[in-house]
């Protein structure tokens, strides 16, 4: 015979009240998006580009700026999309948490 449903799927209906709800998954997704899409991308892409631009000692300034600006802008758009995704995920987490908690008190206010 198979183990109980709770033993096979611990994220459902745990006796101690701790469960991986939709709000938990949204918070986790938002945190991962924040770390990878914003912090890590800034460390890997933006900071080295800024340091290289600061270390530039003259020469063909227009070409260096054009290369820097084009690449930096593209990566900044990636960071902006990651920021929007993070806000959406955290907002959904708050909504689902509020809906779940409000359901026990007659629904959302």
C-alpha positions, 0 to 999 in steps of 0.5 A: 500500500502507498504511504499517505498523501501527506507523506508523499507530498509534504507541501500539502496539508501538514499537521503543523500548519506549515505548507508550501502554498502559492504565496510561498512559491511566489516569494521563492520565485521573487527571491531567485529572480531578485538574486539572479536577475538583479544582483548577480547580473549587476555584479557580472555585467555592470560593475566590470563595464563601469570599471573598464570605462573608468579605467579608459585613458583616452584615445577613441572615446566615441567608439569606446562610449558607443560600445559601452552604451549599447552593451550596458543599455541592453543589460540594463533592460534585462535588469529592468525586466527582472525587477518587474518580474520580482515585483509581480511575483512578490505582489502575487505572493501578498495577494495569495497570502491575503486571500488565504488568510482572509478566507478563514475570516469571511473573505477579503475585506 
